[in-house]
Amino acid sequence: MDFSEGAMNALSFAIRIANAMQSNVMMVWVDKKKVTGTVYANAFDPRLEAKKRFEYIVEEYASKLTGGKFLYKMRNGKVQIEIANQAKYHDAFLIVAGTFGTSGFEEFWIGSNAHKIVANAECPVITMRYNEELTKPIRKILIPLDSTQETRQKVPFATYLAKSLGASIQLLSIYSSSVHTIRNLVDEYTIQTGKYIEEQDIEYSVDVIEVENVTKGTIQYAQEKQSDLICIMTDQESSPMNLLLGTYAQQMVNHCPIPVLSVRSKSIYDYQTK
């Protein structure tokens, strides 16, 4: 939270998810300066200002958060590290962050910093650009599938979210290679995922696209199909084009006009026990 337009958009988005899941919302502000007894002497105290703004938000948004309560925390250090640590200490199941902010504090969420939060956090992270239209409900969650083993690890959380929000799922098989063995693997993962989603009693569709640039292809498809959220892994299939532009996750976080849910690779995911 840096109190910018982007951060407030992210807060509104987080409130909608919290209400659907009956959960609390913790806002985190990070001061990059060292705290000493005299560091803010005779000067503007950003910590005091942050506290005032937090108290205003809690009062102003109290009626909007129906599923839980507001909490806030002020930390010191590197933004991405402190946010990831606070999420871990607080046992958060999700981080929501804007990817751009301009305010009297600092521009915390500019692209690469948002991606650093994604890279450091152990729990899933939803990122969104500051100028996104976030008033409509989340009705369609897009799950792109590639040939990596990790690609299916995002499915349990995505389906958990879809069920909580009453959303449908758009399964998208992505062919970025002409090798039949790789394509068959993508098909196999799609079939397995479809069966899992059916067991969760969630409405879903299946589609296939062939692309050279995975990021561009995913975003274009999401826009055409009016997806409300794209779920990706922080580690995805790479290609020479992707390597030149940065990782798939980094490109998605920095450039996608639709909110992106990034899930970190782990050996076991079990969010239903949270």
BALOBA-1460 file (C-alpha; in Angstrom, 3 decimals):
// residues 274
<rec num="1" residu="m" x="0.000" y="0.000" z="0.000"/>
<rec num="2" residu="d" x="1.456" y="3.365" z="-1.047"/>
<rec num="3" residu="f" x="-1.951" y="5.129" z="-1.060"/>
<rec num="4" residu="s" x="-1.755" y="5.819" z="-4.792"/>
<rec num="5" residu="e" x="-4.597" y="5.289" z="-7.253"/>
<rec num="6" residu="g" x="-3.105" y="1.942" z="-8.228"/>
<rec num="7" residu="a" x="-2.860" y="0.793" z="-4.621"/>
<rec num="8" residu="m" x="-6.446" y="1.855" z="-3.895"/>
<rec num="9" residu="n" x="-7.633" y="-0.071" z="-6.966"/>
<rec num="10" residu="a" x="-5.794" y="-3.126" z="-5.636"/>
<rec num="11" residu="l" x="-7.460" y="-2.622" z="-2.257"/>
<rec num="12" residu="s" x="-10.923" y="-2.548" z="-3.812"/>
<rec num="13" residu="f" x="-10.107" y="-5.736" z="-5.707"/>
<rec num="14" residu="a" x="-8.835" y="-7.379" z="-2.512"/>
<rec num="15" residu="i" x="-12.019" y="-6.427" z="-0.654"/>
<rec num="16" residu="r" x="-14.150" y="-8.193" z="-3.263"/>
<rec num="17" residu="i" x="-12.125" y="-11.376" z="-2.878"/>
<rec num="18" residu="a" x="-12.117" y="-11.099" z="0.926"/>
<rec num="19" residu="n" x="-15.907" y="-10.764" z="0.988"/>
<rec num="20" residu="a" x="-16.300" y="-13.870" z="-1.169"/>
<rec num="21" residu="m" x="-13.955" y="-15.867" z="1.058"/>
<rec num="22" residu="q" x="-14.938" y="-14.368" z="4.418"/>
<rec num="23" residu="s" x="-11.366" y="-13.268" z="5.092"/>
<rec num="24" residu="n" x="-9.522" y="-10.298" z="6.578"/>
<rec num="25" residu="v" x="-7.599" y="-7.698" z="4.589"/>
<rec num="26" residu="m" x="-4.165" y="-6.693" z="5.826"/>
<rec num="27" residu="m" x="-2.648" y="-3.569" z="4.275"/>
<rec num="28" residu="v" x="1.145" y="-3.248" z="4.348"/>
<rec num="29" residu="w" x="3.187" y="-0.079" z="3.949"/>
<rec num="30" residu="v" x="6.971" y="-0.294" z="3.734"/>
<rec num="31" residu="d" x="9.329" y="2.498" z="4.758"/>
<rec num="32" residu="k" x="12.657" y="2.094" z="2.990"/>
<rec num="33" residu="k" x="14.400" y="4.458" z="5.426"/>
<rec num="34" residu="k" x="16.147" y="3.253" z="8.558"/>
<rec num="35" residu="v" x="14.213" y="3.962" z="11.718"/>
<rec num="36" residu="t" x="16.219" y="5.904" z="14.299"/>
<rec num="37" residu="g" x="15.315" y="8.327" z="17.042"/>
<rec num="38" residu="t" x="16.233" y="11.363" z="14.954"/>
<rec num="39" residu="v" x="15.783" y="10.314" z="11.331"/>
<rec num="40" residu="y" x="12.512" y="12.265" z="10.989"/>
<rec num="41" residu="a" x="13.354" y="15.034" z="13.449"/>
<rec num="42" residu="n" x="12.065" y="18.428" z="12.281"/>
<rec num="43" residu="a" x="10.918" y="16.877" z="9.008"/>
<rec num="44" residu="f" x="7.913" y="15.256" z="7.355"/>
<rec num="45" residu="d" x="7.300" y="11.905" z="9.061"/>
<rec num="46" residu="p" x="6.008" y="9.434" z="6.462"/>
<rec num="47" residu="r" x="5.251" y="6.818" z="9.125"/>
<rec num="48" residu="l" x="2.910" y="9.167" z="10.945"/>
<rec num="49" residu="e" x="1.276" y="10.152" z="7.665"/>
<rec num="50" residu="a" x="0.914" y="6.486" z="6.672"/>
<rec num="51" residu="k" x="-0.765" y="5.722" z="10.001"/>
<rec num="52" residu="k" x="-3.262" y="8.558" z="9.479"/>
<rec num="53" residu="r" x="-4.076" y="7.334" z="5.992"/>
<rec num="54" residu="f" x="-4.537" y="3.769" z="7.201"/>
<rec num="55" residu="e" x="-6.948" y="4.931" z="9.895"/>
<rec num="56" residu="y" x="-8.897" y="6.932" z="7.309"/>
<rec num="57" residu="i" x="-9.130" y="3.915" z="4.972"/>
<rec num="58" residu="v" x="-10.300" y="1.615" z="7.777"/>
<rec num="59" residu="e" x="-13.083" y="4.062" z="8.642"/>
<rec num="60" residu="e" x="-14.006" y="4.932" z="5.048"/>
<rec num="61" residu="y" x="-14.067" y="1.342" z="3.741"/>
<rec num="62" residu="a" x="-15.466" y="-0.381" z="6.847"/>
<rec num="63" residu="s" x="-18.917" y="-0.885" z="5.318"/>
<rec num="64" residu="k" x="-17.448" y="-2.396" z="2.128"/>
<rec num="65" residu="l" x="-15.607" y="-5.225" z="3.891"/>
<rec num="66" residu="t" x="-18.343" y="-7.604" z="4.996"/>
<rec num="67" residu="g" x="-16.403" y="-10.864" z="5.286"/>
<rec num="68" residu="g" x="-13.727" y="-9.913" z="7.792"/>
<rec num="69" residu="k" x="-11.841" y="-6.958" z="9.237"/>
<rec num="70" residu="f" x="-9.098" y="-4.528" z="8.216"/>
<rec num="71" residu="l" x="-5.593" y="-4.813" z="9.601"/>
<rec num="72" residu="y" x="-2.544" y="-2.748" z="8.736"/>
<rec num="73" residu="k" x="1.177" y="-3.011" z="9.261"/>
<rec num="74" residu="m" x="4.115" y="-0.648" z="8.770"/>
<rec num="75" residu="r" x="7.473" y="-2.265" z="8.064"/>
<rec num="76" residu="n" x="11.004" y="-1.155" z="7.208"/>
<rec num="77" residu="g" x="13.271" y="-2.514" z="4.498"/>
<rec num="78" residu="k" x="13.035" y="-3.586" z="0.877"/>
<rec num="79" residu="v" x="9.458" y="-3.499" z="-0.336"/>
<rec num="80" residu="q" x="9.338" y="-6.941" z="-1.948"/>
<rec num="81" residu="i" x="11.090" y="-8.658" z="0.972"/>
<rec num="82" residu="e" x="8.970" y="-7.044" z="3.669"/>
<rec num="83" residu="i" x="5.685" y="-7.747" z="1.902"/>
<rec num="84" residu="a" x="6.643" y="-11.378" z="1.320"/>
<rec num="85" residu="n" x="7.736" y="-11.732" z="4.956"/>
<rec num="86" residu="q" x="4.565" y="-10.141" z="6.312"/>
<rec num="87" residu="a" x="2.439" y="-12.461" z="4.176"/>
<rec num="88" residu="k" x="4.357" y="-15.417" z="5.599"/>
<rec num="89" residu="y" x="4.111" y="-14.247" z="9.231"/>
<rec num="90" residu="h" x="0.411" y="-13.459" z="8.824"/>
<rec num="91" residu="d" x="-0.266" y="-16.777" z="7.074"/>
<rec num="92" residu="a" x="-1.834" y="-14.892" z="4.164"/>
<rec num="93" residu="f" x="-3.304" y="-17.020" z="1.377"/>
<rec num="94" residu="l" x="-3.041" y="-14.233" z="-1.232"/>
<rec num="95" residu="i" x="-1.244" y="-10.945" z="-1.935"/>
<rec num="96" residu="v" x="-2.912" y="-8.276" z="-4.096"/>
<rec num="97" residu="a" x="-0.699" y="-5.497" z="-5.506"/>
<rec num="98" residu="g" x="-0.949" y="-2.719" z="-8.067"/>
<rec num="99" residu="t" x="1.826" y="-2.478" z="-10.650"/>
<rec num="100" residu="f" x="2.106" y="1.299" z="-10.748"/>
<rec num="101" residu="g" x="1.822" y="4.078" z="-8.206"/>
<rec num="102" residu="t" x="2.559" y="7.781" z="-7.994"/>
<rec num="103" residu="s" x="2.088" y="9.529" z="-4.701"/>
<rec num="104" residu="g" x="3.816" y="11.628" z="-2.083"/>
<rec num="105" residu="f" x="5.510" y="8.476" z="-0.835"/>
<rec num="106" residu="e" x="7.340" y="6.516" z="-3.543"/>
<rec num="107" residu="e" x="6.565" y="4.709" z="-6.752"/>
<rec num="108" residu="f" x="6.623" y="1.297" z="-5.087"/>
<rec num="109" residu="w" x="4.759" y="-0.754" z="-7.625"/>
<rec num="110" residu="i" x="6.427" y="0.061" z="-10.922"/>
<rec num="111" residu="g" x="6.587" y="-3.152" z="-12.994"/>
<rec num="112" residu="s" x="9.841" y="-4.740" z="-11.885"/>
<rec num="113" residu="n" x="9.052" y="-4.174" z="-8.197"/>
<rec num="114" residu="a" x="5.683" y="-5.877" z="-8.579"/>
<rec num="115" residu="h" x="7.426" y="-8.793" z="-10.252"/>
<rec num="116" residu="k" x="9.921" y="-8.918" z="-7.376"/>
<rec num="117" residu="i" x="6.994" y="-9.330" z="-4.985"/>
<rec num="118" residu="v" x="5.746" y="-12.201" z="-7.150"/>
<rec num="119" residu="a" x="9.212" y="-13.769" z="-7.177"/>
<rec num="120" residu="n" x="9.700" y="-13.489" z="-3.399"/>
<rec num="121" residu="a" x="6.250" y="-14.383" z="-2.105"/>
<rec num="122" residu="e" x="5.487" y="-17.960" z="-1.127"/>
<rec num="123" residu="c" x="1.730" y="-17.486" z="-1.520"/>
<rec num="124" residu="p" x="-0.072" y="-16.606" z="-4.782"/>
<rec num="125" residu="v" x="-0.016" y="-12.952" z="-5.890"/>
<rec num="126" residu="i" x="-2.566" y="-11.007" z="-7.930"/>
<rec num="127" residu="t" x="-1.117" y="-7.989" z="-9.746"/>
<rec num="128" residu="m" x="-3.008" y="-5.383" z="-11.728"/>
<rec num="129" residu="r" x="-2.144" y="-2.243" z="-13.629"/>
<rec num="130" residu="y" x="-3.105" y="1.060" z="-12.056"/>
<rec num="131" residu="n" x="-5.611" y="2.052" z="-14.755"/>
<rec num="132" residu="e" x="-7.548" y="-1.220" z="-14.952"/>
<rec num="133" residu="e" x="-11.331" y="-1.161" z="-14.761"/>
<rec num="134" residu="l" x="-12.090" y="-3.276" z="-11.703"/>
<rec num="135" residu="t" x="-15.769" y="-2.620" z="-11.099"/>
<rec num="136" residu="k" x="-17.146" y="-5.671" z="-12.902"/>
<rec num="137" residu="p" x="-17.287" y="-9.029" z="-11.086"/>
<rec num="138" residu="i" x="-14.796" y="-11.827" z="-11.738"/>
<rec num="139" residu="r" x="-16.777" y="-14.241" z="-13.902"/>
<rec num="140" residu="k" x="-14.116" y="-15.822" z="-16.137"/>
<rec num="141" residu="i" x="-10.727" y="-17.112" z="-14.956"/>
<rec num="142" residu="l" x="-8.279" y="-18.068" z="-17.706"/>
<rec num="143" residu="i" x="-5.842" y="-20.940" z="-17.044"/>
<rec num="144" residu="p" x="-3.185" y="-21.289" z="-19.775"/>
<rec num="145" residu="l" x="-1.509" y="-24.729" z="-19.847"/>
<rec num="146" residu="d" x="1.879" y="-25.530" z="-21.354"/>
<rec num="147" residu="s" x="4.158" y="-28.596" z="-21.422"/>
<rec num="148" residu="t" x="5.931" y="-28.013" z="-18.068"/>
<rec num="149" residu="q" x="5.089" y="-30.255" z="-15.117"/>
<rec num="150" residu="e" x="4.560" y="-27.162" z="-12.962"/>
<rec num="151" residu="t" x="1.791" y="-25.800" z="-15.195"/>
<rec num="152" residu="r" x="-0.851" y="-27.828" z="-13.319"/>
<rec num="153" residu="q" x="0.174" y="-26.601" z="-9.867"/>
<rec num="154" residu="k" x="-1.836" y="-23.411" z="-10.326"/>
<rec num="155" residu="v" x="-5.064" y="-25.319" z="-10.940"/>
<rec num="156" residu="p" x="-6.088" y="-26.118" z="-7.309"/>
<rec num="157" residu="f" x="-5.854" y="-22.485" z="-6.211"/>
<rec num="158" residu="a" x="-7.477" y="-21.186" z="-9.412"/>
<rec num="159" residu="t" x="-10.421" y="-23.565" z="-8.979"/>
<rec num="160" residu="y" x="-10.675" y="-22.693" z="-5.280"/>
<rec num="161" residu="l" x="-10.869" y="-19.038" z="-6.243"/>
<rec num="162" residu="a" x="-13.356" y="-19.712" z="-9.043"/>
<rec num="163" residu="k" x="-15.638" y="-21.642" z="-6.724"/>
<rec num="164" residu="s" x="-15.525" y="-18.922" z="-4.066"/>
<rec num="165" residu="l" x="-16.279" y="-16.185" z="-6.612"/>
<rec num="166" residu="g" x="-18.846" y="-18.138" z="-8.621"/>
<rec num="167" residu="a" x="-16.669" y="-17.872" z="-11.737"/>
<rec num="168" residu="s" x="-16.192" y="-20.211" z="-14.681"/>
<rec num="169" residu="i" x="-12.800" y="-21.392" z="-15.942"/>
<rec num="170" residu="q" x="-11.351" y="-21.020" z="-19.432"/>
<rec num="171" residu="l" x="-8.759" y="-23.751" z="-20.052"/>
<rec num="172" residu="l" x="-6.303" y="-22.783" z="-22.775"/>
<rec num="173" residu="s" x="-3.833" y="-25.267" z="-24.283"/>
<rec num="174" residu="i" x="-0.862" y="-23.318" z="-25.596"/>
<rec num="175" residu="y" x="1.268" y="-24.786" z="-28.383"/>
<rec num="176" residu="s" x="4.573" y="-22.930" z="-28.605"/>
<rec num="177" residu="s" x="6.383" y="-25.817" z="-30.305"/>
<rec num="178" residu="s" x="5.713" y="-27.874" z="-33.416"/>
<rec num="179" residu="v" x="7.082" y="-31.044" z="-31.772"/>
<rec num="180" residu="h" x="4.223" y="-33.548" z="-31.503"/>
<rec num="181" residu="t" x="5.515" y="-35.062" z="-28.250"/>
<rec num="182" residu="i" x="5.341" y="-31.662" z="-26.556"/>
<rec num="183" residu="r" x="1.892" y="-30.929" z="-27.977"/>
<rec num="184" residu="n" x="0.644" y="-34.313" z="-26.797"/>
<rec num="185" residu="l" x="1.922" y="-33.490" z="-23.308"/>
<rec num="186" residu="v" x="-0.029" y="-30.224" z="-23.318"/>
<rec num="187" residu="d" x="-3.134" y="-32.134" z="-24.434"/>
<rec num="188" residu="e" x="-2.664" y="-34.696" z="-21.667"/>
<rec num="189" residu="y" x="-2.332" y="-31.981" z="-19.008"/>
<rec num="190" residu="t" x="-5.456" y="-30.272" z="-20.366"/>
<rec num="191" residu="i" x="-7.490" y="-33.478" z="-20.136"/>
<rec num="192" residu="q" x="-6.271" y="-34.113" z="-16.574"/>
<rec num="193" residu="t" x="-7.082" y="-30.545" z="-15.579"/>
<rec num="194" residu="g" x="-10.536" y="-30.744" z="-17.132"/>
<rec num="195" residu="k" x="-11.348" y="-33.859" z="-15.108"/>
<rec num="196" residu="y" x="-10.192" y="-32.128" z="-11.925"/>
<rec num="197" residu="i" x="-12.362" y="-29.085" z="-12.606"/>
<rec num="198" residu="e" x="-15.366" y="-31.324" z="-13.308"/>
<rec num="199" residu="e" x="-14.864" y="-32.976" z="-9.924"/>
<rec num="200" residu="q" x="-15.009" y="-29.511" z="-8.347"/>
<rec num="201" residu="d" x="-18.354" y="-28.936" z="-10.084"/>
<rec num="202" residu="i" x="-17.164" y="-25.768" z="-11.850"/>
<rec num="203" residu="e" x="-18.268" y="-24.721" z="-15.322"/>
<rec num="204" residu="y" x="-15.391" y="-24.629" z="-17.823"/>
<rec num="205" residu="s" x="-14.467" y="-24.441" z="-21.483"/>
<rec num="206" residu="v" x="-11.427" y="-25.710" z="-23.425"/>
<rec num="207" residu="d" x="-9.587" y="-24.047" z="-26.297"/>
<rec num="208" residu="v" x="-6.245" y="-24.354" z="-28.126"/>
<rec num="209" residu="i" x="-3.944" y="-21.717" z="-29.626"/>
<rec num="210" residu="e" x="-0.628" y="-21.891" z="-31.435"/>
<rec num="211" residu="v" x="1.752" y="-19.021" z="-30.667"/>
<rec num="212" residu="e" x="5.319" y="-17.822" z="-31.124"/>
<rec num="213" residu="n" x="5.217" y="-15.498" z="-28.152"/>
<rec num="214" residu="v" x="3.394" y="-17.092" z="-25.205"/>
<rec num="215" residu="t" x="2.785" y="-13.809" z="-23.391"/>
<rec num="216" residu="k" x="1.359" y="-11.978" z="-26.394"/>
<rec num="217" residu="g" x="-0.789" y="-14.949" z="-27.358"/>
<rec num="218" residu="t" x="-2.175" y="-15.380" z="-23.843"/>
<rec num="219" residu="i" x="-3.048" y="-11.698" z="-23.450"/>
<rec num="220" residu="q" x="-4.642" y="-11.477" z="-26.900"/>
<rec num="221" residu="y" x="-6.776" y="-14.545" z="-26.215"/>
<rec num="222" residu="a" x="-7.820" y="-13.202" z="-22.782"/>
<rec num="223" residu="q" x="-8.908" y="-9.913" z="-24.304"/>
<rec num="224" residu="e" x="-10.865" y="-11.597" z="-27.101"/>
<rec num="225" residu="k" x="-12.637" y="-13.924" z="-24.661"/>
<rec num="226" residu="q" x="-13.161" y="-11.174" z="-22.066"/>
<rec num="227" residu="s" x="-11.324" y="-12.985" z="-19.270"/>
<rec num="228" residu="d" x="-11.402" y="-11.239" z="-15.890"/>
<rec num="229" residu="l" x="-8.304" y="-12.902" z="-14.411"/>
<rec num="230" residu="i" x="-5.362" y="-14.854" z="-15.851"/>
<rec num="231" residu="c" x="-3.738" y="-17.538" z="-13.702"/>
<rec num="232" residu="i" x="-0.085" y="-18.342" z="-14.420"/>
<rec num="233" residu="m" x="2.913" y="-20.026" z="-12.812"/>
<rec num="234" residu="t" x="5.967" y="-17.980" z="-11.960"/>
<rec num="235" residu="d" x="7.883" y="-20.586" z="-13.993"/>
<rec num="236" residu="q" x="6.517" y="-21.202" z="-17.463"/>
<rec num="237" residu="e" x="7.600" y="-22.646" z="-20.764"/>
<rec num="238" residu="s" x="10.242" y="-20.376" z="-22.335"/>
<rec num="239" residu="s" x="11.141" y="-19.561" z="-25.915"/>
<rec num="240" residu="p" x="13.910" y="-17.504" z="-27.582"/>
<rec num="241" residu="m" x="11.443" y="-14.615" z="-27.941"/>
<rec num="242" residu="n" x="10.527" y="-14.769" z="-24.244"/>
<rec num="243" residu="l" x="14.169" y="-14.841" z="-23.170"/>
<rec num="244" residu="l" x="14.804" y="-11.595" z="-25.034"/>
<rec num="245" residu="l" x="11.857" y="-9.832" z="-23.419"/>
<rec num="246" residu="g" x="12.165" y="-11.305" z="-19.915"/>
<rec num="247" residu="t" x="10.461" y="-14.247" z="-18.231"/>
<rec num="248" residu="y" x="6.856" y="-15.101" z="-19.051"/>
<rec num="249" residu="a" x="5.705" y="-14.138" z="-15.551"/>
<rec num="250" residu="q" x="7.622" y="-10.856" z="-15.648"/>
<rec num="251" residu="q" x="6.117" y="-9.914" z="-19.003"/>
<rec num="252" residu="m" x="2.622" y="-10.757" z="-17.811"/>
<rec num="253" residu="v" x="2.955" y="-8.769" z="-14.582"/>
<rec num="254" residu="n" x="4.430" y="-5.726" z="-16.325"/>
<rec num="255" residu="h" x="2.250" y="-5.560" z="-19.419"/>
<rec num="256" residu="c" x="-1.012" y="-7.479" z="-19.040"/>
<rec num="257" residu="p" x="-4.068" y="-5.163" z="-19.030"/>
<rec num="258" residu="i" x="-6.010" y="-7.856" z="-17.134"/>
<rec num="259" residu="p" x="-5.332" y="-8.830" z="-13.476"/>
<rec num="260" residu="v" x="-2.781" y="-11.657" z="-13.244"/>
<rec num="261" residu="l" x="-2.718" y="-14.360" z="-10.577"/>
<rec num="262" residu="s" x="0.821" y="-15.741" z="-10.215"/>
<rec num="263" residu="v" x="1.356" y="-19.024" z="-8.384"/>
<rec num="264" residu="r" x="4.804" y="-20.100" z="-7.276"/>
<rec num="265" residu="s" x="5.962" y="-23.662" z="-7.985"/>
<rec num="266" residu="k" x="5.787" y="-25.966" z="-4.971"/>
<rec num="267" residu="s" x="5.763" y="-29.689" z="-4.411"/>
<rec num="268" residu="i" x="2.356" y="-29.571" z="-2.684"/>
<rec num="269" residu="y" x="-0.482" y="-27.045" z="-2.734"/>
<rec num="270" residu="d" x="-3.444" y="-27.477" z="-0.435"/>
<rec num="271" residu="y" x="-5.341" y="-24.243" z="-0.002"/>
<rec num="272" residu="q" x="-8.537" y="-25.856" z="1.161"/>
<rec num="273" residu="t" x="-6.919" y="-26.458" z="4.552"/>
<rec num="274" residu="k" x="-6.204" y="-22.732" z="5.070"/>
